Amino acid sequence: FFFQAEDGIRDQPRSRGLGDVYKRQIMRRAEGRNKITADEWNFFLRGSLTDFTQEKFDEDWVDNVTWQKILGLEECHYGFKDLKKSFKNPDHQKLWKEAMTCENPVECKLPKEYDENLTAFQRLMIIKSLREEKLMGLCIRYVKDMLGIKFTVSPPFSLADCFSDSTNLTPLIFVLSPGADPMIYLQGLAKEKDMDTRLKTLSLGQGQGKEAARIIDEGKRSGEWICLQNCHLAASWMPELEKIQEQIQNSSAEINPEYRLWLTSSPTKTFPVPILQNGIKITNEPPKGLKNNLARTFHEVKEEFYESCNKPEAFKRMLFGLAFFHAVILERRKFGSIGWNIPYSWMDSDFEISKKQLLIYLDEQPDIPYTALNYLVAEINYGGRVTDYKDSRLIKALIKQYFNPKIMDPTFKLSSLDVYYIPPIGKLENVFTYIEGTLPSDDLPEVFGMHYNASITMQQKMVREFFETLLSIQPRASGGRRGQTPEEIVIEIAKKFQHSIKATVKYMDKRKNPDLLSNSLGVFLGQEVDRFNVLFEVITRSLEDLQKAIRGEVVMSMDLEDMFKSFMIKKVPKNWEKYAYLSLKPLSSWVADYVQRMEFMTRWLYDGPQKSYWVPAFFFPQGFMTAAKQMYSRKTSTEIDTLIFKTSIYSFFKDNVQIVPENGVNIHGLFLQGASLDSEQMLVESIPKQLFAEMPVIWLEPKRSDSFVYGDKEYMCPLYKTSSRAGELSTTGHSTNFVLDFNFNSKFEPDHWIKRGTALLCQLDDQHQPLSNQSIYT
């Protein structure tokens, strides 16, 4: 959206308050300043297109994914010559191990031939291959060194300066970001310019187009300020807005000099490019970090309000707890899906109404109504925006941490870290003294109730989004061996996939084992086989058609063109995704995973019931759970609606399954995020720098819900299909990504794991490596 009009970068007055996501796109401009070769740039963006999946490193300190990146580096540029030998050289291994484990890898020494000869960008390539989560800060540092600090620091936000740069023909466009409300600043500027009575605002949506056109027509003649909010919600009217603005440009003499058009929009492809090119783009991202969030919140609290409660100590302590809660839920969004399944756009207005209700309830009630306040904040004011059931569970756990009787204790801590507490009760200035003088600028994950490993997850999320943005603005280019054209690369990839699939996968014929399909699990199997057969036909036909289209034998359709582009950037093409299961894996890993799924489904279809079922293999694992309950329901004449699964974790993995349960099923192939297991199969804290643990075989035993009692410290751990956790909401309030809750024993209260974001996943993205089977137990 922003970079459809790149003059917003080149022409400083056209761009104010450049957001972090956008300013990092300046990396592309640094490409030409340091003589970066095409091979280096393409490897940095896309990695190597050469298939190194069969290559393994013979020691456990380098995982297979990292080793394949190292081999790609050696292939990419002569500067990385003999990199493979260097990693196997005992004299070099100490330096490489330090680079892979230290907190600041850019400061680590490399073996002499690389330390002295690599360019700054080639060092970035090394860090991307070995420690990708550390790349974001190093890219910003690289841009600063190559282009200057102004390309890495947002200019001070000043709406008055933006206004002075504008004319009656220049629209001013607010690029919306979560948590930032530009209307407060616009209303303030209007008052300052004596335009507050001549400012007209209209929130766009269905049926608002005619009204918007009318007030623009009146405004341009009478000299009013017109603000059209949420342009992204009026995609069908955007072409009309483009025509109106073009007419204004062509009749400039008739436009009142005081007229201004203000527009607000989230990033969207439907926003008119000419308006972007001619307008002034403005963004003001909300403050980052607890310290800045708390300071911003209390700057909006007036001294009169702060001193207005007849229970002053309780009010001031709980007001700070509320502000801290507000900052925590906003900051948890940066951790991605382990912070919130869905990144909600909470606003200052949520805090405003909550603080007023806090004052009213404390003034009118003889005792502090903790239960009522918890309900108002977590389920109405803030919770009204929450749509996912697991997120609702989390927000209740968070507010309960601050709104409870312990908050009146002078020694009360807001987190497990000692630096976070309620400042001495007194004047409002005491709060600012504590915020500015005591709180750290950088927040550890523990303050949000999360494990230290969450910081690695956050860094990986930032890097992933960074590269998605960079790739979105790149021209078609080669990322493979020098001398290959894009067409040659894509044909090579297609042939490799064809060979891999034809060698192991065949169309599954349900007629060969009709007896197997007679019970509930068999019916489920038949439905899954049908889905896999459709996908098999789509993949095999499209791979053949793509090669023919490249050779000019058939027309290159839009689907095939998209497939071509997807192969170049290692993404699963949309014409496959349309018929496939949920997955976030890159292309090569996706194909390997697809082959493994087909092999499992073929074994089940032709060999009969399995000792343990690979749940991640299924399109619809929820259906498998229902079928397993139906098997027990029909066997025991028990109503299926009364059944739940009791979870029992074995100590062995899928290759050593000897026990086949009489009731229920064994399942395997799941990964645990946000926790690990001890030798007694109880949840314990994650091992540092190990983000996931591969789960042993789990027995799902059907039980009547009225005969099963959960323990006080049993955690209901959700299972999701992918690490994104988000999906479409179903009628149950759960995401379609959600499969089932598993009851796990723990030595901690459930809220501990809720705040940790602990969950099971059916599959991993490729950048993550699970614990090995041998070291899962701590």
Residue pairs with C-beta under 8 A, 6 or more apart in sequence:
1 175
1 265
1 267
1 268
1 269
1 271
1 276
2 8
2 19
2 22
2 175
2 267
2 281
3 9
3 22
3 25
3 473
4 271
4 273
4 276
5 273
5 276
5 277
5 281
7 14
7 277
8 14
8 15
8 276
8 281
9 15
9 18
9 25
9 26
9 29
12 155
13 165
13 280
14 165
14 279
14 280
14 281
15 280
15 281
16 155
16 157
16 158
16 161
16 162
16 280
16 281
16 282
16 283
17 154
17 155
17 157
17 282
17 283
17 284
17 285
18 154
18 155
18 283
19 154
19 175
19 177
19 283
19 285
20 154
20 285
21 465
21 466
21 469
22 283
23 151
23 152
23 154
24 136
24 139
24 140
24 143
24 466
24 469
25 469
25 470
25 473
26 143
26 147
26 151
26 152
27 139
27 142
27 143
27 470
28 470
28 473
28 474
29 147
29 151
30 142
30 143
30 146
30 147
31 41
33 146
33 147
34 119
34 120
34 121
34 146
35 119
36 121
37 77
38 477
38 478
39 76
39 77
39 482
40 76
40 77
40 121
40 122
40 125
41 477
42 477
42 478
42 479
43 72
43 73
43 76
43 77
43 125
43 479
44 121
44 124
44 125
44 128
45 467
45 470
45 471
45 474
45 479
45 569
46 471
46 479
46 568
46 569
46 570
47 69
47 72
47 479
47 570
48 68
48 69
48 71
48 72
48 73
48 75
48 76
48 479
48 480
49 479
49 480
49 489
49 492
49 493
49 570
50 71
50 72
50 75
50 480
50 481
51 496
51 588
52 67
52 68
52 71
52 72
53 68
53 588
53 592
55 64
55 67
55 68
55 71
56 64
56 67
57 63
57 64
57 67
57 87
58 88
60 772
61 97
61 100
62 70
62 87
62 100
63 769
64 769
65 766
65 767
65 769
66 100
66 129
66 130
67 87
69 128
69 129
69 130
70 83
70 84
70 87
70 129
70 130
71 84
72 129
73 80
73 83
73 125
73 126
73 129
74 80
74 81
74 82
74 83
74 84
75 481
76 125
77 122
79 114
79 117
79 118
79 119
79 122
80 114
80 122
80 125
82 113
83 114
86 92
86 96
86 111
86 113
86 114
87 93
87 96
89 111
92 111
95 108
95 109
95 110
95 111
96 110
96 111
96 130
98 108
98 109
99 105
99 108
99 110
99 126
99 130
99 131
100 130
100 131
102 108
104 134
105 127
105 130
105 131
105 134
106 123
106 127
106 134
106 138
106 141
109 115
110 118
110 126
114 126
118 126
120 142
120 145
120 146
121 142
124 135
124 138
124 139
124 142
127 134
127 135
127 138
128 135
132 460
132 463
132 767
133 456
133 459
133 460
133 463
134 459
135 463
135 466
136 459
136 462
136 463
136 466
139 466
140 152
143 151
143 152
144 151
144 152
154 285
157 284
159 185
159 186
159 188
159 189
159 282
160 189
160 192
162 172
162 280
162 282
163 172
163 189
163 193
163 260
165 280
166 172
166 260
166 280
168 220
168 252
168 255
168 256
168 257
168 258
168 259
168 260
169 248
169 249
169 252
169 255
169 278
170 278
170 279
170 280
171 245
171 261
171 262
171 263
171 275
171 278
171 279
171 280
172 260
172 261
172 262
172 263
172 279
172 280
172 282
173 263
173 264
173 265
173 275
173 276
173 279
173 280
173 281
173 282
174 182
174 262
174 263
174 264
174 265
174 282
174 283
174 284
175 265
175 266
175 267
175 281
175 282
175 283
176 182
176 264
176 265
176 266
176 283
177 283
177 284
177 285
177 286
178 286
178 333
178 343
178 345
179 286
179 330
179 345
179 346
179 347
180 283
180 284
180 285
180 286
181 347
181 348
181 349
182 264
182 282
182 284
183 201
183 227
183 229
183 264
184 348
185 284
186 199
186 227
186 262
187 196
187 199
189 195
190 196
190 198
190 199
190 225
195 224
195 225
195 258
198 222
198 223
198 224
198 225
198 258
199 224
199 225
199 227
200 215
200 219
200 224
200 225
200 226
200 227
201 227
201 228
201 229
202 208
202 211
202 212
202 215
202 226
202 227
202 228
202 229
203 229
203 230
204 212
204 228
204 229
204 230
204 231
204 233
204 234
204 237
205 230
205 233
205 234
206 234
208 234
208 237
209 234
209 236
209 237
209 240
212 228
212 234
212 237
212 241
213 240
213 244
215 224
215 226
216 226
216 244
216 261
218 224
219 225
219 226
219 259
219 261
220 248
220 254
220 255
220 256
220 259
221 254
221 256
222 256
222 259
223 256
223 257
223 258
223 259
224 258
224 259
225 259
225 260
225 262
226 259
226 260
226 261
226 262
227 262
227 263
227 264
228 241
228 261
228 262
228 263
228 264
229 264
230 264
230 265
230 266
231 238
231 241
231 263
231 264
231 265
231 268
231 271
232 265
232 266
232 267
232 268
232 270
232 271
235 268
235 270
238 270
238 271
238 272
239 272
241 272
241 275
242 272
242 274
242 275
245 261
245 272
245 274
245 275
245 278
246 274
248 255
249 278
263 275
263 279
265 271
286 293
286 296
286 330
287 293
287 295
287 296
288 331
288 334
289 331
289 441
289 442
289 443
290 324
290 327
290 328
290 331
290 420
290 439
290 443
290 447
291 435
291 439
291 440
291 441
291 443
293 326
293 327
293 330
293 331
294 323
294 324
294 327
294 435
294 439
295 432
295 435
295 436
297 323
297 326
297 327
297 348
297 351
298 323
298 428
298 431
298 432
298 435
300 348
300 352
301 319
301 355
301 428
303 427
303 428
305 355
305 359
306 316
306 319
306 428
308 359
309 315
309 316
309 359
309 362
309 363
310 362
310 363
311 362
311 363
311 368
312 425
313 408
313 425
314 362
314 368
314 408
315 358
315 359
315 362
316 425
317 407
317 408
317 412
317 422
317 425
318 358
318 362
318 368
318 373
318 402
318 403
318 407
319 355
319 358
320 422
320 423
320 431
321 402
321 403
321 407
321 414
321 422
322 351
322 354
322 355
322 358
322 377
322 402
322 403
323 351
324 402
324 414
324 420
325 377
325 398
325 399
325 402
325 403
326 346
326 350
326 351
326 354
328 398
328 447
328 448
329 340
329 344
329 346
329 382
329 395
329 398
330 346
331 443
331 448
332 339
332 340
332 448
332 450
333 339
333 340
333 343
333 344
334 458
334 461
334 462
335 445
335 448
335 450
335 454
335 457
335 458
335 461
335 757
336 457
336 458
336 461
337 723
337 724
337 725
337 726
337 757
338 450
338 454
338 457
338 673
338 674
338 756
338 757
338 759
339 448
339 450
339 454
339 757
340 388
340 391
340 394
341 388
341 390
341 391
341 725
341 726
341 735
342 386
342 387
342 388
342 391
342 726
344 385
344 386
344 391
345 385
346 382
346 385
350 381
350 382
350 385
353 381
354 376
354 377
354 381
354 382
357 373
357 376
357 381
358 373
361 368
361 369
361 372
361 373
362 368
368 405
370 403
370 404
370 405
373 403
374 396
374 399
374 400
374 403
377 383
377 399
377 403
378 392
378 395
378 396
378 398
378 399
378 400
379 392
379 396
382 395
382 399
383 392
383 395
383 396
386 392
386 395
387 729
387 733
388 726
388 729
388 733
388 734
388 735
389 732
389 733
389 734
390 718
390 725
390 734
390 735
390 738
392 733
393 754
394 754
394 755
394 757
397 751
397 754
397 755
398 449
398 755
400 751
401 414
401 449
401 751
401 755
402 414
406 412
407 422
412 421
412 422
413 420
413 421
414 420
414 421
414 422
414 447
415 446
415 447
415 448
415 449
416 446
417 444
417 446
417 447
419 438
419 439
419 440
420 439
420 447
423 430
423 431
423 433
423 434
423 435
423 438
424 430
424 434
444 452
444 455
445 451
445 452
445 453
445 454
445 455
445 458
446 452
448 454
448 755
449 752
449 755
449 756
450 674
450 755
450 756
450 757
451 674
451 685
451 686
451 756
452 688
453 674
453 686
453 688
453 689
453 690
453 691
454 674
454 757
456 689
456 691
457 691
460 767
460 768
464 767
471 569
476 486
476 565
476 568
477 486
477 568
478 484
478 485
478 486
478 489
478 568
479 489
479 568
480 489
480 492
484 492
486 564
486 568
487 550
489 567
489 568
490 546
490 550
490 564
490 567
490 568
491 547
491 550
493 567
493 587
494 543
494 546
494 547
494 567
495 547
497 539
497 543
497 591
498 540
498 543
498 544
500 591
500 592
500 595
501 536
501 539
501 540
501 543
501 591
501 594
501 595
502 540
504 595
504 598
504 599
505 536
505 594
505 595
505 598
505 599
505 602
506 602
507 533
507 536
507 537
508 529
508 532
508 533
508 598
508 601
508 602
508 605
510 517
510 526
510 529
510 530
510 605
512 605
512 606
513 605
513 606
513 608
516 522
516 525
516 605
516 608
516 609
517 523
517 525
517 526
519 631
520 627
520 628
520 630
520 631
520 634
521 609
521 624
521 627
521 628
521 631
523 627
524 623
524 624
524 626
524 627
525 601
525 604
525 605
527 620
527 623
528 601
528 618
528 619
528 620
528 623
529 601
529 605
531 579
531 619
531 620
532 597
532 598
532 601
532 619
534 579
535 576
535 579
535 580
535 594
536 598
538 575
538 576
538 578
538 579
539 576
539 594
542 559
542 560
542 563
542 573
542 575
542 576
545 554
545 560
546 560
546 563
546 564
546 567
548 554
549 555
549 556
549 557
549 560
549 564
550 556
550 564
556 564
559 573
559 574
559 575
562 573
562 574
562 575
563 573
563 574
563 575
563 576
566 572
566 573
566 574
566 587
567 573
567 587
570 586
570 587
570 588
571 586
571 587
572 580
572 583
572 585
572 586
572 587
572 590
580 594
581 597
581 618
581 619
581 721
582 721
582 722
582 727
582 737
583 590
583 593
583 722
583 763
584 722
584 723
584 724
584 763
584 765
585 593
585 763
585 765
585 766
586 766
589 766
593 763
596 617
597 614
597 617
600 614
600 617
601 617
603 610
604 610
604 613
611 657
611 658
611 660
611 666
612 654
612 657
612 665
612 666
612 667
612 668
612 697
613 624
613 665
613 666
613 667
613 668
614 654
614 667
614 668
614 669
615 621
615 624
615 667
615 668
615 669
615 670
615 739
615 762
616 669
616 670
616 721
616 762
616 763
617 669
618 624
621 719
621 721
621 739
621 740
621 762
622 739
622 740
625 645
625 700
625 739
625 740
626 640
628 645
628 664
628 665
628 700
628 702
629 640
629 643
629 645
629 702
630 640
632 638
632 643
632 663
632 664
632 702
633 639
633 640
633 643
633 702
635 663
638 702
638 704
642 704
642 705
642 706
643 702
643 703
643 704
643 705
644 702
644 703
644 704
644 705
644 708
645 664
645 700
645 701
645 702
645 703
645 740
645 742
646 700
646 701
646 702
646 703
646 708
646 743
647 698
647 699
647 700
647 701
647 742
647 743
647 744
648 698
648 699
648 701
649 677
649 681
649 695
649 696
649 698
649 699
649 744
650 659
650 666
650 681
650 696
650 697
650 698
650 699
651 679
651 681
651 696
652 658
652 696
652 697
653 668
653 694
653 696
653 697
653 773
654 668
654 669
654 697
657 666
657 668
657 697
659 666
659 699
660 666
661 699
661 701
663 701
663 702
664 699
664 700
664 701
664 702
665 699
665 700
666 697
666 698
666 699
666 700
667 697
667 698
667 700
668 695
668 696
668 697
668 698
669 695
669 762
670 694
670 695
670 698
670 719
670 760
670 761
670 762
671 692
671 693
671 694
671 695
671 760
671 761
671 762
671 763
671 764
671 770
672 692
672 693
672 694
672 695
672 717
672 758
672 759
672 760
672 761
673 691
673 692
673 723
673 757
673 758
673 759
673 760
673 761
674 686
674 753
674 756
674 757
674 758
674 759
675 683
675 684
675 685
675 686
675 693
675 753
675 756
675 758
676 683
676 684
676 685
676 686
676 687
676 690
676 693
676 771
676 776
676 777
676 778
677 683
677 684
677 693
677 695
677 696
677 776
677 777
677 778
678 684
678 777
678 778
679 777
680 745
681 696
681 745
682 744
682 745
682 746
682 747
683 715
683 717
683 744
683 745
683 746
683 747
683 748
683 753
683 758
684 746
684 747
684 778
685 778
686 693
687 693
687 771
687 778
690 770
690 771
691 768
692 761
692 764
692 768
692 769
692 770
692 771
693 770
693 771
693 776
694 770
694 771
694 772
694 773
694 776
695 760
695 776
696 776
698 742
710 716
710 743
711 745
712 749
713 745
713 746
713 747
713 748
713 749
713 750
714 743
714 744
714 745
714 746
714 750
715 743
715 744
715 746
715 748
715 750
715 753
715 754
715 758
716 741
716 742
716 743
716 750
717 741
717 742
717 743
717 744
717 753
717 758
717 759
717 760
718 738
718 739
718 740
718 741
718 742
718 759
718 760
719 738
719 739
719 740
719 741
719 742
719 759
719 760
719 761
719 762
720 735
720 737
720 738
720 739
720 759
720 760
720 761
720 762
721 727
721 737
721 739
721 761
721 762
721 763
722 737
722 761
722 762
722 763
722 765
723 761
723 763
723 764
723 765
723 768
724 737
725 735
725 737
725 738
725 759
726 735
726 737
727 735
727 736
727 737
727 738
728 735
728 736
729 735
729 736
730 736
739 762
742 760
746 752
746 753
764 770
